[in-house]
Amino acid sequence: MVEYAFYLPVPEKAQAQHNYVIFPRGSALAALSRTPASDVEPLVFTVPATAPKAGAIAGPSATAAAAVSDTYGSLFDWALTTHLRNAGNKTTSIVSADPKIFHSQTRQAHRPSEQAVHVRAFRGSKDGYLFFLPTGILWGYKKPLLFLPLDRIAAFSYTSVLQRTFNIVVEVDAGSGEDKEEIEFGMLDQEDYGGIDETYVRRHGLQDRSMADRRKAKRELAENGPRKKAGEPGEPGADGEEAPADDGLTELQRAEQQLQDDEDDLEEDYDPGSDGESDGDGASDDEDEDEGDEDDEDDEDDEGDEAESA
């Protein structure tokens, strides 16, 4: 099943061309060392910016295809989208680069009047291009292709910032658990530093750990659905435990609050008068003192009677 699909310009071509980049499920991060290897690889094919020639479209869907064949791009968009929907994939859409989200400050030598939506970079010794897209960062077109979805990016930083070039390091959530992997792209043009940092990194909060946690939580919710080990908040679930209330607190804050509540309960149950109770027949110390006083008075009376008789 197709997980990601892109329609992107081919850099450094005098005539405009576009690549369709198709990532089957599990192949976007397959190039990372901590990600399980995928049995399938990303697919790339190129289409010109022109319209198909007359009579080039045939088959049962020729009439419908001809209606959307102003360019090869529009034709393939229709064909791929139709195929995805017929296959039951209603969530994947074809993503294009948007100059409003990111465009390079470096003028293209081949088409100088057109804004470039990519930057040149190196991954190790391989040169290629980075596309800063609405859904993530794509590295192409040298193999292995790599797509870093926004909801997989845990951190973003800059290294080796020099007068003419700089590097970026992207920390990626490589899979289940706490596995993270850093990927470095080097030798980016210094002219693109401001555009990458201000219009893309800051806009998407890629340097903000709390935002990364939110993106991760949102992704896990989409992949696994709401966690319902217990039922609705306040109701017992399948394991007999009460579901946690959606109170906006973290697990640590909720545990601290529970500890404070338990301490308050202990203080309420404590009865300071209980320590003065005796273990005898229930008579209080005051009653014992009264009885002692009466005995003393009787003794004094007896002594007075003896003195009078003498």
C-alpha positions as CSV (number, residue, x, y, z in Angstrom):
1,M,0.0,0.0,0.0
2,V,1.2,3.5,-0.8
3,E,2.0,5.6,2.3
4,Y,3.4,8.8,0.7
5,A,3.3,10.2,-2.8
6,F,4.9,13.4,-4.1
7,Y,5.0,15.5,-7.3
8,L,8.3,17.5,-7.3
9,P,10.3,19.4,-9.9
10,V,13.5,18.0,-11.2
11,P,16.3,20.4,-10.4
12,E,18.9,21.7,-12.8
13,K,16.9,21.0,-16.0
14,A,16.5,23.7,-18.7
15,Q,13.1,22.2,-19.6
16,A,10.7,21.8,-16.7
17,Q,10.2,18.2,-15.6
18,H,8.7,16.6,-12.6
19,N,9.3,13.4,-10.6
20,Y,6.6,11.4,-9.0
21,V,8.0,9.8,-5.8
22,I,6.1,6.9,-4.4
23,F,6.9,5.5,-0.9
24,P,5.2,2.1,-0.2
25,R,4.3,1.6,3.5
26,G,7.4,1.1,5.6
27,S,9.9,2.4,3.0
28,A,10.1,6.1,3.9
29,L,12.6,5.5,6.8
30,A,14.0,2.2,5.6
31,A,17.4,3.7,5.0
32,L,17.9,4.4,8.7
33,S,20.0,1.9,10.6
34,R,17.4,1.5,13.4
35,T,14.4,1.0,11.1
36,P,13.5,-2.5,10.0
37,A,14.4,-3.1,6.4
38,S,11.6,-2.9,3.9
39,D,10.9,-5.5,1.2
40,V,9.9,-2.7,-1.2
41,E,11.8,0.4,-2.3
42,P,10.5,3.9,-3.2
43,L,9.6,4.4,-6.9
44,V,10.6,7.4,-8.9
45,F,9.5,8.2,-12.5
46,T,9.8,11.4,-14.5
47,V,7.1,13.2,-16.6
48,P,7.5,16.3,-18.8
49,A,5.6,19.5,-18.1
50,T,3.9,19.3,-21.5
51,A,0.6,17.7,-22.5
52,P,0.3,14.2,-23.9
53,K,0.2,13.9,-27.6
54,A,-3.1,13.3,-29.3
55,G,-4.0,9.7,-29.4
56,A,-1.5,8.7,-26.7
57,I,-4.3,7.8,-24.3
58,A,-6.2,4.6,-24.9
59,G,-8.2,2.0,-23.0
60,P,-11.5,1.8,-21.1
61,S,-10.9,5.0,-19.2
62,A,-9.6,7.0,-22.2
63,T,-12.6,9.4,-22.3
64,A,-12.3,10.2,-18.6
65,A,-8.5,10.5,-18.9
66,A,-8.7,12.8,-21.9
67,A,-10.7,15.3,-19.8
68,V,-7.9,15.7,-17.3
69,S,-4.9,15.5,-19.7
70,D,-4.0,19.1,-20.0
71,T,-0.5,18.1,-18.8
72,Y,1.1,14.8,-17.9
73,G,1.0,16.0,-14.3
74,S,-2.8,16.4,-14.2
75,L,-3.2,13.1,-16.0
76,F,-1.0,11.2,-13.6
77,D,-2.6,12.9,-10.6
78,W,-6.0,11.7,-11.7
79,A,-4.7,8.2,-12.5
80,L,-2.8,7.7,-9.3
81,T,-5.6,9.2,-7.1
82,T,-8.2,7.0,-8.8
83,H,-6.0,3.9,-8.3
84,L,-5.4,4.7,-4.6
85,R,-9.1,5.2,-3.9
86,N,-10.1,2.0,-5.8
87,A,-7.5,0.1,-3.7
88,G,-9.2,1.4,-0.5
89,N,-6.5,3.9,0.3
90,K,-8.4,7.1,1.2
91,T,-5.9,8.8,3.3
92,T,-2.8,9.1,1.0
93,S,-2.8,12.2,-1.3
94,I,-0.2,13.5,-3.7
95,V,1.8,16.3,-2.1
96,S,3.5,19.0,-4.1
97,A,6.1,21.5,-3.0
98,D,4.7,24.9,-2.1
99,P,6.9,28.0,-2.5
100,K,4.8,29.7,0.2
101,I,5.9,27.2,2.7
102,F,9.5,27.1,1.5
103,H,11.6,28.4,-1.4
104,S,15.3,28.7,-1.8
105,Q,17.0,32.1,-1.9
106,T,19.5,30.8,-4.4
107,R,18.7,31.6,-8.0
108,Q,18.5,28.6,-10.4
109,A,21.0,28.8,-13.2
110,H,18.8,26.9,-15.6
111,R,15.4,28.6,-14.9
112,P,16.3,31.8,-13.0
113,S,12.8,33.3,-13.1
114,E,11.4,30.3,-11.2
115,Q,11.6,29.9,-7.5
116,A,13.4,26.8,-6.4
117,V,11.6,24.7,-3.8
118,H,14.7,22.7,-3.0
119,V,18.2,23.2,-1.7
120,R,21.4,21.3,-2.6
121,A,22.9,19.3,0.2
122,F,25.2,16.3,0.9
123,R,24.4,13.2,2.9
124,G,27.8,11.7,3.6
125,S,29.6,11.8,0.2
126,K,26.4,11.8,-1.9
127,D,25.1,15.0,-3.2
128,G,21.4,15.5,-3.6
129,Y,18.5,17.8,-2.8
130,L,16.3,18.5,0.2
131,F,12.7,19.4,-0.3
132,F,11.0,21.1,2.7
133,L,7.4,20.0,2.1
134,P,4.1,20.6,4.0
135,T,4.3,17.1,5.4
136,G,8.0,16.6,6.0
137,I,11.5,16.7,4.6
138,L,12.4,14.7,1.5
139,W,15.9,13.7,0.5
140,G,16.4,12.8,-3.2
141,Y,17.0,11.8,-5.7
142,K,20.1,9.7,-5.0
143,K,19.4,6.3,-3.5
144,P,18.5,5.5,-0.9
145,L,15.7,8.0,-0.9
146,L,14.5,9.2,2.5
147,F,11.4,11.0,3.7
148,L,11.2,12.4,7.2
149,P,7.6,13.0,8.2
150,L,7.0,16.0,10.5
151,D,5.5,13.7,13.1
152,R,8.7,11.7,13.2
153,I,11.0,14.6,13.7
154,A,12.0,14.8,17.4
155,A,14.6,17.6,17.1
156,F,16.3,19.9,14.6
157,S,19.7,21.6,15.0
158,Y,22.5,23.4,13.1
159,T,26.2,22.5,13.0
160,S,29.3,23.7,11.3
161,V,27.8,27.1,10.6
162,L,30.4,28.8,8.4
163,Q,30.6,31.9,6.3
164,R,29.3,30.1,3.2
165,T,27.8,26.8,4.3
166,F,26.1,25.1,7.2
167,N,24.9,21.6,8.2
168,I,21.6,20.5,9.6
169,V,21.1,17.6,12.0
170,V,17.6,16.0,12.2
171,E,16.8,13.7,15.1
172,V,14.2,11.2,13.9
173,D,11.9,8.8,15.8
174,A,13.0,5.7,14.1
175,G,10.3,3.4,15.2
176,S,8.8,1.9,18.3
177,G,10.0,2.6,21.8
178,E,12.6,5.4,22.4
179,D,14.8,4.7,19.4
180,K,16.1,7.9,17.9
181,E,18.5,8.4,15.1
182,E,20.4,11.5,13.9
183,I,20.8,12.3,10.3
184,E,23.1,15.0,9.1
185,F,22.9,16.9,5.8
186,G,25.9,19.0,5.0
187,M,27.1,21.9,2.8
188,L,23.9,23.8,2.5
189,D,24.2,27.3,1.1
190,Q,24.4,30.0,3.8
191,E,21.9,32.0,1.8
192,D,19.2,29.5,2.7
193,Y,19.8,29.5,6.4
194,G,17.2,32.2,7.2
195,G,14.5,30.7,4.9
196,I,14.9,27.2,6.4
197,D,15.0,28.5,10.0
198,E,12.3,31.1,9.9
199,T,9.8,29.9,7.3
200,Y,10.0,26.2,8.0
201,V,11.7,25.1,11.2
202,R,10.2,27.7,13.4
203,R,6.8,27.5,11.7
204,H,6.5,23.8,12.4
205,G,8.2,24.0,15.9
206,L,10.9,21.5,14.9
207,Q,13.2,22.7,17.6
208,D,10.6,22.6,20.3
209,R,10.6,19.2,22.2
210,S,7.0,19.8,23.5
211,M,5.8,20.3,20.0
212,A,7.6,17.1,18.9
213,D,5.8,15.2,21.7
214,R,2.5,16.5,20.5
215,R,3.2,15.5,16.9
216,K,4.2,12.0,18.1
217,A,1.1,11.6,20.2
218,K,-1.1,12.7,17.3
219,R,0.7,10.2,15.0
220,E,0.2,7.4,17.5
221,L,-3.4,8.3,17.9
222,A,-3.9,8.1,14.2
223,E,-2.0,4.8,13.9
224,N,-3.5,3.0,17.0
225,G,-6.7,4.9,17.8
226,P,-7.6,6.1,21.3
227,R,-6.0,4.0,24.0
228,K,-9.0,2.3,25.6
229,K,-7.5,-0.2,28.1
230,A,-10.2,1.3,30.3
231,G,-13.5,2.6,29.1
232,E,-14.6,6.2,29.1
233,P,-13.2,8.4,31.9
234,G,-14.6,7.4,35.2
235,E,-15.9,4.1,33.9
236,P,-14.3,0.6,34.4
237,G,-12.6,-0.8,31.4
238,A,-11.9,-4.3,30.1
239,D,-9.3,-4.9,32.8
240,G,-11.4,-3.7,35.6
241,E,-9.5,-0.4,36.1
242,E,-11.1,2.9,36.0
243,A,-10.2,4.9,32.9
244,P,-8.0,8.0,33.5
245,A,-9.8,11.3,33.2
246,D,-8.9,13.6,30.4
247,D,-7.7,16.3,32.8
248,G,-4.8,17.6,30.7
249,L,-2.3,16.4,33.3
250,T,0.8,14.4,32.7
251,E,1.3,11.0,34.3
252,L,3.8,12.5,36.7
253,Q,1.5,15.4,37.7
254,R,-1.4,13.0,38.1
255,A,0.7,10.8,40.4
256,E,1.8,13.7,42.5
257,Q,-1.8,14.9,42.8
258,Q,-2.9,11.3,43.9
259,L,-0.1,11.3,46.5
260,Q,-1.3,14.6,47.9
261,D,-4.9,13.4,48.0
262,D,-3.8,10.3,49.9
263,E,-1.9,12.4,52.5
264,D,-5.0,14.7,52.9
265,D,-7.2,11.6,53.5
266,L,-4.8,10.4,56.2
267,E,-4.9,13.7,57.9
268,E,-8.7,13.7,57.9
269,D,-8.9,10.2,59.3
270,Y,-6.5,11.0,62.2
271,D,-8.4,11.5,65.6
272,P,-6.1,13.3,68.2
273,G,-8.5,12.2,71.0
274,S,-8.0,8.5,70.3
275,D,-4.5,8.5,71.9
276,G,-6.0,9.4,75.4
277,E,-8.3,6.4,75.5
278,S,-7.4,3.7,78.1
279,D,-7.3,0.0,77.6
280,G,-9.2,-0.7,80.8
281,D,-12.9,-0.6,81.6
282,G,-13.5,2.6,79.7
283,A,-13.3,5.0,82.7
284,S,-11.6,8.3,81.9
285,D,-8.6,9.7,83.8
286,D,-10.8,12.5,85.1
287,E,-13.2,10.0,86.7
288,D,-10.3,8.2,88.3
289,E,-9.0,11.5,89.8
290,D,-12.6,12.3,91.1
291,E,-12.7,8.9,92.9
292,G,-9.3,9.6,94.4
293,D,-10.4,12.9,95.8
294,E,-13.5,11.3,97.4
295,D,-11.2,8.7,99.1
296,D,-9.0,11.4,100.5
297,E,-12.0,13.3,101.9
298,D,-13.2,10.1,103.6
299,D,-9.8,9.5,105.2
300,E,-9.7,13.1,106.5
301,D,-13.3,12.7,108.1
302,D,-12.2,9.4,109.8
303,E,-9.1,11.1,111.3
304,G,-11.3,14.0,112.6
305,D,-13.7,11.6,114.3
306,E,-10.8,9.8,116.1
307,A,-9.5,13.1,117.4
308,E,-12.8,14.1,118.9
309,S,-13.3,10.8,120.7
310,A,-9.8,11.0,122.2
